[in-house]
Amino acid sequence: MLRVDQVDVHYGAAQALRGVSLEAEIGKVTTVLGRNGVGKTTLLRAIVGRNPVSGGRIEWEGRDLARIRSDGRARGGIASVPQGREIFPLLTVRENLETGFAVLPRAQRSVPDEVFELFPVLRDMLGRRGGDLSGGQQQQLAIGRAMVMRPRLLVLDEPTEGIQPSIIQDIGRAITYLRDKGEMAIVLVEQYYDFARDLCDSFHVMDRGQIVKSGTRAEMVDDEVRGLLTV
Ligand SMILES: Nc1ncnc2c1ncn2[C@@H]1O[C@H](COP(=O)(O)OP(=O)(O)OP(=O)(O)O)[C@@H](O)[C@H]1O
């Protein structure tokens, strides 16, 4: 279980998160929706240890993460698919996947078959450079790399951004598969409402650094939430 409790984040004097609280459970997709610039990426970066928090507390599996840096969090089972994907352009697809090994004990250093079952294109392109892949293929690679780390918490920052519809479907199927396996909690940040609604078990909508609406998927009244996402 991930517990984010009353978290504040500042960039200098500007406050980007104000008292943000949410929980994410194993076997569930928790989605965070919101327009550009409301603080979604800031929240994910705080969870993975890439943004220091100035108030509140983030707890993972009962441990306070305050003093644990991002590499320690990754070893503790937290993997991320960041905005912009952060693929290494000069490394091959295989090498990009193997960067996930760094957080694993030696005996577990293999690429799980399910990565290629979910994203067959990655097997076909193992020897190609990351930078030669299309945006959609890079997104699949970023998810595959996170899966290599055998996470128990997977955070994804707008995985559908700039991606063609057929690959969005593959990504949706992969997220559903990972949720249904029941071994990880998934936090999905999105602006694409329909995609998030179809996948999530619970939702939070952010506006100007705060959570302004939350509920279960059944409570997600389309018009009301959509209204909070349109500019
Ligand atoms: N490194 C930074 N330094 C200063 N301000 C920042 C920094 N990163 C983000 N911000 C500001 O913090 C606020 C929240 O940004 P954030 O990127 O978290 O929003 P977002 O909801 O993820 O938006 P997007 O969908 O565009 O990624 C914005 O006002 C942004 O300009």
Ligand as a Chemical Component Dictionary entry (heavy atoms), coordinates in Angstrom:
data_LIG
# 
_chem_comp.id                   LIG 
_chem_comp.type                 NON-POLYMER 
_chem_comp.pdbx_formal_charge   0 
_chem_comp.three_letter_code    LIG 
# 
loop_
_chem_comp_atom.comp_id 
_chem_comp_atom.atom_id 
_chem_comp_atom.alt_atom_id 
_chem_comp_atom.type_symbol 
_chem_comp_atom.charge 
_chem_comp_atom.model_Cartn_x 
_chem_comp_atom.model_Cartn_y 
_chem_comp_atom.model_Cartn_z 
_chem_comp_atom.pdbx_ordinal 
LIG N1  N1  N 0 11.355 22.252 -12.036 1  
LIG C1  C1  C 0 10.411 23.173 -11.826 2  
LIG N2  N2  N 0 10.715 24.402 -11.333 3  
LIG C2  C2  C 0 9.756  25.337 -11.119 4  
LIG N3  N3  N 0 8.448  25.126 -11.334 5  
LIG C3  C3  C 0 8.074  23.937 -11.806 6  
LIG C4  C4  C 0 9.025  22.890 -12.076 7  
LIG N4  N4  N 0 8.353  21.807 -12.542 8  
LIG C5  C5  C 0 7.042  22.164 -12.556 9  
LIG N5  N5  N 0 6.871  23.414 -12.112 10 
LIG C6  C6  C 0 5.586  24.135 -11.955 11 
LIG O1  O1  O 0 4.809  23.394 -11.012 12 
LIG C7  C7  C 0 3.445  23.328 -11.423 13 
LIG C8  C8  C 0 3.033  21.863 -11.579 14 
LIG O2  O2  O 0 3.720  21.280 -12.681 15 
LIG P1  P1  P 0 3.599  19.731 -13.089 16 
LIG O3  O3  O 0 4.559  19.458 -14.177 17 
LIG O4  O4  O 0 3.673  18.906 -11.879 18 
LIG O5  O5  O 0 2.109  19.697 -13.662 19 
LIG P2  P2  P 0 1.381  18.573 -14.491 20 
LIG O6  O6  O 0 -0.004 18.530 -13.975 21 
LIG O7  O7  O 0 2.147  17.313 -14.479 22 
LIG O8  O8  O 0 1.374  19.158 -15.948 23 
LIG P3  P3  P 0 1.702  18.444 -17.345 24 
LIG O9  O9  O 0 0.464  17.708 -17.684 25 
LIG O10 O10 O 0 1.957  19.599 -18.250 26 
LIG O11 O11 O 0 2.874  17.570 -17.134 27 
LIG C9  C9  C 0 3.361  24.125 -12.719 28 
LIG O12 O12 O 0 2.938  25.416 -12.398 29 
LIG C10 C10 C 0 4.777  24.126 -13.236 30 
LIG O13 O13 O 0 5.023  25.277 -13.996 31 
# 
loop_
_chem_comp_bond.comp_id 
_chem_comp_bond.atom_id_1 
_chem_comp_bond.atom_id_2 
_chem_comp_bond.value_order 
_chem_comp_bond.pdbx_ordinal 
LIG N1  C1  SING 1  
LIG C1  N2  SING 2  
LIG C1  C4  DOUB 3  
LIG N2  C2  DOUB 4  
LIG C2  N3  SING 5  
LIG N3  C3  DOUB 6  
LIG C3  C4  SING 7  
LIG C3  N5  SING 8  
LIG C4  N4  SING 9  
LIG N4  C5  DOUB 10 
LIG C5  N5  SING 11 
LIG N5  C6  SING 12 
LIG C6  O1  SING 13 
LIG C6  C10 SING 14 
LIG O1  C7  SING 15 
LIG C7  C8  SING 16 
LIG C7  C9  SING 17 
LIG C8  O2  SING 18 
LIG O2  P1  SING 19 
LIG P1  O3  DOUB 20 
LIG P1  O4  SING 21 
LIG P1  O5  SING 22 
LIG O5  P2  SING 23 
LIG P2  O6  DOUB 24 
LIG P2  O7  SING 25 
LIG P2  O8  SING 26 
LIG O8  P3  SING 27 
LIG P3  O9  DOUB 28 
LIG P3  O10 SING 29 
LIG P3  O11 SING 30 
LIG C9  O12 SING 31 
LIG C9  C10 SING 32 
LIG C10 O13 SING 33 
# 
